[in-house]
Amino acid sequence: MKGQRTPRQLWRENAELRKRLEEAEASLRAIRDLEVDALVVRTEHGKRVFTLHGAEHPYRVLIEEMNEGAVTLDSQGGVLYSNPRFADMVKAPLEQVVGVSIYRWVMPEDRAGLEALLKSANSITRRREVRLRCMDGSEIASNLSSSTLPGGEGPACFCLVATDLTDQNRARTALEAWHQQATHDCLTGVFNRSAILEILQRELARRKRDGSSPCLTIADVDHFKSVNDTYGHTVGDEVLREIIRRLQAQIRPYDSIGRYGGEEFLVVAPNCSSARARTLAERLRTCVANRPFQTDAGVIPITLSLGVVTCSGNLAVDTLFDLADGALYRAKHNGRNRVELTAGDDVGARRRFAAAGGMAQTSDF
């Protein structure tokens, strides 16, 4: 789609924004540590040069050309100086920014955070994310960096640099959406094939560490092809989404469910004994079979066949999956709408499965 940015472009934008923030804070550190001999700023008399130890440095000490919003504050938070960028950020004329309290330009809910930032006892650069309140009533997310100004007599003054986070937050949101798409099934919202298999791999790795017993369940919708053929794929999609809603209501908060493909779903249940695994699988089966599905095309009865395997040995993902798929094949062969269970350490079951030719194709059952 035109205008849509790739993950690489989004990462680059985030990196550029972080670099700008680091450069702004580097300027503050240079001012604080007296590494800057003189600063060029704009006053009502035009551009002037001030040294850090000059008489006017508490009042005009921010670099005019900074890309970020910058203000100088007195000890009470009054704005002594603002660069044009800060005025642009709050959508106000420059002359209406100077001379008022900085709190005028901060959302009420964030003012306490700004006060804490300015009152911090140490003199190192601090930062905090706050929302600036613009003159037109809108608001923008920003990062404020504060540094106490050195030298001079009387109450302390502050440098405050504001970095607009609008683009950064937009890029972060887009990245999160991309990540969601990369790990979740777009139709049902559950984990996709690669993500659920990665979860299974992690559970097997954890078993090697602490001896826990994960369980894998493969659930396949019986005669789903006929549902699509009879009622159409739109209704079929509706049925799949409702199946997921029902299954999610039955699993534990730390169990995971993913769409392996088509009408086939995987449930990974950590620390689940054979008895618990069968009980869970029966709940999954009955929550679908006991209540027909109300669809736009009418009431449709739906059932599931489920193959379950528990792992109490050191099995690879492929082996565990193949055993669960073999149990699913038996559930289909023995009449559908039923649960079949195999223990992962059942050598006889593994040999019978291998003799039967390995993984069965169940999607057409």
KOLMIFI-667614 format. One line per 4 residues: number of its first residue (from 0); their letters; for each residue x, y, z of C-alpha. Coordinates in pm, 1 decimal, padded with zeros to 6 digits. Layout:
<nodes>
NUM	A	X:Y:Z  ...;
</nodes>
This chain:
<nodes>
0	MKGQ	00000.0:00000.0:00000.0  00132.9:00343.3:-00092.3  00269.5:00530.4:00207.0  00298.8:00222.0:00422.2;
4	RTPR	00641.0:00196.0:00585.9  00837.8:-00122.4:00627.8  00962.0:-00242.1:00968.8  01314.9:-00143.1:00862.9;
8	QLWR	01198.7:00212.3:00789.2  01015.9:00230.6:01122.6  01324.5:00111.0:01310.6  01533.6:00373.6:01127.7;
12	ENAE	01288.7:00650.1:01221.1  01299.4:00543.2:01585.1  01679.3:00539.0:01576.2  01689.6:00890.9:01429.7;
16	LRKR	01454.0:01020.4:01698.4  01663.1:00859.8:01971.9  01973.6:01019.2:01821.7  01807.8:01362.0:01829.6;
20	LEEA	01719.6:01311.1:02195.0  02076.2:01211.1:02278.6  02212.8:01517.7:02095.2  01976.4:01746.3:02289.5;
24	EASL	02087.5:01599.1:02619.8  02450.6:01623.5:02512.1  02398.2:01997.3:02464.6  02255.8:02022.0:02815.8;
28	RAIR	02550.6:01834.5:02960.0  02791.7:02062.9:02776.3  02619.4:02369.1:02919.2  02616.0:02224.2:03268.9;
32	DLEV	02979.6:02115.7:03259.7  03098.3:02451.1:03121.6  03224.2:02288.9:02802.1  03049.8:02556.5:02593.2;
36	DALV	03228.2:02891.5:02601.9  02962.2:03102.1:02436.0  02609.4:03068.5:02307.2  02438.3:03253.3:02024.8;
40	VRTE	02078.3:03339.8:02111.9  01813.4:03574.4:01977.5  01689.6:03857.0:02192.7  01466.0:04156.9:02128.9;
44	HGKR	01782.5:04334.0:02018.4  01875.1:04068.7:01764.1  02129.6:03790.2:01788.5  02378.7:03824.6:02070.6;
48	VFTL	02663.1:03619.3:02210.3  02666.4:03530.8:02579.5  02931.1:03349.0:02773.6  02832.5:03112.2:03049.5;
52	HGAE	02988.2:03342.6:03307.8  02842.4:03656.4:03156.4  02590.5:03858.7:03350.7  02297.8:03751.2:03138.3;
56	HPYR	02363.3:03376.8:03121.5  02087.9:03281.8:03374.2  01838.7:03442.0:03138.8  01949.1:03352.6:02786.2;
60	VLIE	02143.6:03029.7:02776.7  01974.4:02804.2:02523.9  02106.8:02749.7:02175.2  01891.1:02920.3:01917.2;
64	EMNE	01946.8:02667.9:01645.5  01846.9:02355.0:01841.5  01610.4:02124.4:01655.6  01423.6:02052.1:01978.6;
68	GAVT	01210.1:02286.5:02182.9  01420.0:02465.8:02443.0  01338.6:02699.6:02729.5  01520.4:02862.5:03018.5;
72	LDSQ	01327.5:02864.1:03345.8  01366.9:03058.8:03665.9  01351.3:02882.7:04001.0  00970.6:02903.8:04003.7;
76	GGVL	00925.7:02763.1:03653.1  00875.3:03095.2:03478.2  00989.0:03097.3:03115.1  01279.2:03339.4:03077.4;
80	YSNP	01362.9:03233.1:02724.7  01213.2:03008.9:02457.8  01351.3:02915.3:02122.6  01116.2:02924.9:01820.5;
84	RFAD	01092.3:02544.7:01807.8  00927.1:02522.3:02150.4  00678.7:02793.0:02051.0  00599.4:02592.3:01738.4;
88	MVKA	00543.9:02279.0:01945.4  00284.2:02446.2:02168.6  00138.3:02635.8:01869.7  00181.4:02977.1:02028.5;
92	PLEQ	00352.9:03300.9:01924.8  00699.2:03322.5:02074.6  00616.7:03637.8:02267.6  00327.2:03459.4:02440.3;
96	VVGV	00551.2:03176.9:02562.9  00811.5:03393.2:02734.3  00706.8:03541.6:03065.8  00448.8:03281.3:03162.5;
100	SIYR	00483.8:02970.3:03375.8  00604.5:02653.7:03203.4  00313.1:02476.3:03372.3  00082.5:02667.7:03137.9;
104	WVMP	00215.4:02447.0:02860.0  00186.4:02113.3:03043.4  -00128.9:01904.1:03079.8  -00267.7:01925.4:03436.7;
108	EDRA	-00224.2:01552.6:03496.2  00149.7:01578.1:03418.2  00236.4:01891.7:03615.6  00336.9:01700.5:03928.3;
112	GLEA	00584.2:01500.1:03720.2  00738.4:01817.2:03579.6  00764.3:01967.1:03927.3  00946.8:01657.1:04049.4;
116	LLKS	01178.9:01681.0:03749.3  01273.8:02040.3:03828.4  01306.8:01987.8:04201.9  01537.9:01690.8:04174.8;
120	ANSI	01827.2:01757.3:04411.7  02109.1:01630.3:04190.2  02247.3:01834.4:03903.8  02269.2:01565.1:03640.0;
124	TRRR	02040.1:01568.7:03338.9  01698.8:01419.7:03411.8  01420.6:01325.6:03177.3  01050.5:01254.0:03193.5;
128	EVRL	00775.7:01195.6:02938.7  00494.7:01450.0:02969.1  00214.2:01581.4:02751.5  00243.4:01941.4:02641.8;
132	RCMD	-00077.2:02143.1:02618.6  -00092.9:02350.3:02301.8  -00254.1:02690.1:02272.2  -00534.6:02551.7:02055.2;
136	GSEI	-00628.2:02294.3:02321.7  -00457.6:01996.1:02159.3  -00177.3:01801.2:02323.8  00143.3:01633.5:02215.6;
140	ASNL	00357.1:01367.6:02380.5  00705.0:01492.2:02456.2  01018.2:01399.0:02642.2  01147.8:01670.6:02873.5;
144	SSST	01513.6:01677.9:02972.3  01617.3:01911.6:03251.8  01952.7:02034.4:03369.2  02035.3:02284.3:03643.4;
148	LPGG	02238.7:02579.1:03518.3  02577.7:02631.9:03684.8  02720.0:02954.8:03812.3  02553.8:03281.1:03898.6;
152	EGPA	02409.4:03401.3:04222.8  02061.0:03358.0:04359.0  01809.3:03074.5:04306.2  01892.4:02807.5:04051.3;
156	CFCL	01772.1:02830.5:03692.8  01706.3:02542.4:03457.5  01752.8:02437.0:03099.2  01457.7:02237.8:02968.2;
160	VATD	01464.6:02061.7:02630.3  01143.2:01919.5:02482.6  01152.9:01644.6:02220.1  00831.9:01582.3:02026.3;
164	LTDQ	00747.9:01210.4:02057.8  00457.5:01213.3:01812.2  00649.5:01053.4:01527.3  00831.7:00815.8:01761.5;
168	NRAR	00506.4:00696.8:01920.2  00345.9:00659.5:01579.7  00639.2:00449.9:01460.0  00630.7:00243.7:01780.1;
172	TALE	00258.7:00179.0:01734.9  00318.1:00074.7:01376.1  00597.5:-00158.4:01486.3  00374.6:-00313.5:01750.7;
176	AWHQ	00102.4:-00365.3:01491.7  00356.3:-00522.7:01256.8  00479.3:-00750.3:01534.9  00119.6:-00852.2:01611.2;
180	QATH	00071.5:-00940.3:01245.7  00398.3:-01134.1:01246.3  00298.2:-01355.0:01541.2  -00082.5:-01373.0:01528.2;
184	DCLT	-00336.2:-01517.9:01289.7  -00520.3:-01235.7:01114.5  -00856.1:-01419.5:01108.8  -00886.3:-01549.0:01464.4;
188	GVFN	-00639.3:-01330.0:01654.5  -00461.2:-01623.2:01819.7  -00096.5:-01716.3:01765.6  -00006.3:-01819.5:01413.6;
192	RSAI	00170.5:-02142.4:01317.7  00528.2:-02027.4:01370.0  00450.8:-01850.5:01697.4  00267.0:-02142.3:01861.0;
196	LEIL	00542.5:-02384.2:01758.6  00798.9:-02148.6:01912.2  00597.1:-02152.7:02235.8  00595.7:-02532.5:02225.9;
200	QREL	00972.4:-02530.1:02174.4  01016.9:-02306.7:02479.3  00804.2:-02539.0:02693.2  01013.4:-02838.4:02587.8;
204	ARRK	01328.6:-02644.4:02674.3  01182.3:-02563.3:03013.4  01105.1:-02930.9:03069.0  01475.3:-03006.9:03029.2;
208	RDGS	01554.8:-02746.3:03295.0  01295.6:-02818.5:03563.2  01128.5:-03146.9:03468.6  00783.1:-03000.7:03402.7;
212	SPCL	00541.0:-03189.9:03176.9  00390.9:-02986.4:02892.8  00093.0:-03108.3:02695.7  00018.4:-03054.7:02327.0;
216	TIAD	-00334.5:-03081.2:02187.9  -00425.7:-03071.1:01820.7  -00790.2:-02984.7:01758.6  -00940.4:-03028.1:01414.4;
220	VDHF	-01290.6:-02921.0:01308.1  -01488.5:-03221.2:01182.4  -01618.1:-03198.5:00823.6  -01520.0:-02834.2:00797.8;
224	KSVN	-01483.4:-02857.7:00421.0  -01853.7:-02927.4:00395.1  -01926.8:-02617.0:00603.3  -01737.1:-02402.7:00353.7;
228	DTYG	-01890.2:-02582.9:00056.0  -02245.5:-02555.2:00190.1  -02251.0:-02212.2:00352.3  -01955.3:-02032.1:00198.8;
232	HTVG	-01618.5:-01921.6:00331.2  -01758.8:-01613.1:00503.9  -01970.7:-01833.7:00728.7  -01676.9:-02071.5:00766.3;
236	DEVL	-01463.1:-01784.8:00892.4  -01740.4:-01686.7:01132.0  -01746.5:-02041.8:01267.3  -01368.3:-02045.7:01318.3;
240	REII	-01375.3:-01720.1:01512.0  -01654.8:-01848.9:01737.1  -01465.8:-02174.7:01796.2  -01164.9:-01974.7:01912.5;
244	RRLQ	-01377.3:-01765.2:02145.8  -01514.6:-02079.7:02306.4  -01177.2:-02250.8:02332.8  -01013.8:-01945.0:02488.3;
248	AQIR	-01280.9:-01945.4:02758.8  -01176.6:-02300.3:02859.1  -00798.0:-02283.0:02872.8  -00591.7:-02159.4:03167.3;
252	PYDS	-00442.7:-01807.3:03162.1  -00093.7:-01947.4:03103.0  -00199.2:-02190.7:02828.4  -00148.1:-02086.7:02466.3;
256	IGRY	-00361.3:-02148.9:02159.4  -00261.2:-02102.1:01798.1  -00395.4:-02166.0:01451.4  -00177.8:-02426.4:01288.9;
260	GGEE	-00351.5:-02395.9:00954.4  -00698.5:-02403.9:00803.8  -00935.2:-02553.1:01062.3  -00659.6:-02699.6:01281.0;
264	FLVV	-00556.5:-02547.9:01614.6  -00283.2:-02622.9:01866.6  -00310.9:-02581.0:02242.6  00010.9:-02580.9:02446.4;
268	APNC	-00048.6:-02637.8:02818.4  00252.9:-02613.4:03052.6  00285.5:-02844.8:03352.9  -00010.2:-03062.4:03259.9;
272	SSAR	-00040.6:-03427.0:03364.0  -00213.8:-03687.5:03148.1  -00529.4:-03668.9:03361.5  -00539.9:-03291.1:03341.8;
276	ARTL	-00466.2:-03302.1:02971.3  -00762.2:-03530.6:02903.9  -00990.1:-03317.5:03120.8  -00882.2:-03003.1:02935.1;
280	AERL	-00932.3:-03167.2:02596.2  -01280.1:-03286.6:02693.5  -01371.8:-02933.8:02796.6  -01254.4:-02807.9:02460.0;
284	RTCV	-01455.2:-03072.1:02280.9  -01779.3:-03024.0:02472.5  -01777.2:-02642.1:02460.7  -01802.9:-02675.6:02082.7;
288	ANRP	-02021.2:-02984.5:02047.1  -02282.0:-02906.9:02313.3  -02406.6:-02581.7:02163.6  -02480.3:-02540.5:01789.9;
292	FQTD	-02338.8:-02231.0:01620.9  -02569.3:-01940.6:01540.7  -02452.1:-01795.0:01208.5  -02590.5:-01563.1:00942.3;
296	AGVI	-02673.2:-01875.7:00741.2  -02861.3:-02039.8:01027.7  -02779.5:-02285.1:01305.6  -02486.2:-02516.8:01229.5;
300	PITL	-02376.4:-02807.3:01452.3  -01998.1:-02826.6:01485.8  -01773.5:-03084.6:01651.1  -01401.8:-03123.7:01713.0;
304	SLGV	-01166.9:-03419.4:01711.2  -00866.6:-03381.7:01938.0  -00532.1:-03556.4:01963.8  -00343.0:-03507.6:02289.4;
308	VTCS	00012.7:-03592.7:02388.4  00184.8:-03529.3:02720.0  00561.2:-03503.5:02737.6  00747.3:-03667.1:03022.7;
312	GNLA	01059.8:-03744.0:02824.9  01308.7:-03543.2:02620.3  01128.6:-03524.7:02286.9  01186.7:-03295.8:01993.3;
316	VDTL	00903.9:-03070.4:01873.6  00855.4:-03273.6:01556.0  00828.9:-03599.6:01747.5  00580.8:-03459.5:01997.1;
320	FDLA	00375.6:-03306.2:01719.0  00374.1:-03628.6:01522.2  00248.2:-03822.1:01824.7  -00031.7:-03569.3:01880.6;
324	DGAL	-00120.8:-03588.4:01513.7  -00132.1:-03967.0:01535.6  -00372.5:-03939.5:01829.2  -00583.7:-03699.3:01624.2;
328	YRAK	-00593.2:-03952.2:01341.2  -00727.7:-04213.4:01581.7  -00993.8:-03971.5:01702.5  -01104.7:-03918.2:01341.9;
332	HNGR	-01087.5:-04287.1:01258.4  -01285.9:-04386.2:01567.2  -01584.8:-04166.7:01490.9  -01483.3:-03800.0:01535.5;
336	NRVE	-01608.9:-03568.0:01810.6  -01379.0:-03743.1:02053.7  -01046.4:-03716.0:02235.8  -00752.4:-03955.3:02196.8;
340	LTAG	-00447.6:-03928.8:02420.5  -00090.7:-04055.6:02387.5  00186.9:-04027.8:02644.4  00508.5:-03886.1:02502.4;
344	DDVG	00711.1:-04159.7:02670.8  00489.6:-04437.8:02529.9  00744.9:-04618.9:02313.3  00480.9:-04857.5:02183.0;
348	ARRR	00265.7:-04570.7:02060.8  00562.2:-04418.0:01884.8  00641.6:-04744.1:01711.3  00278.2:-04795.0:01607.0;
352	FAAA	00270.6:-04442.0:01474.1  00591.4:-04494.2:01274.2  00460.5:-04824.4:01136.0  00142.4:-04647.1:01020.7;
356	GGMA	00348.1:-04420.5:00801.4  00391.1:-04114.1:01017.3  00178.5:-03804.3:01017.9  -00172.6:-03849.2:00878.8;
360	QTSD	-00342.5:-03587.3:00668.7  -00653.7:-03496.3:00863.8  -00783.6:-03179.5:00700.6  -01024.3:-03365.2:00470.6;
364	F	-01187.8:-03574.6:00741.6;
</nodes>
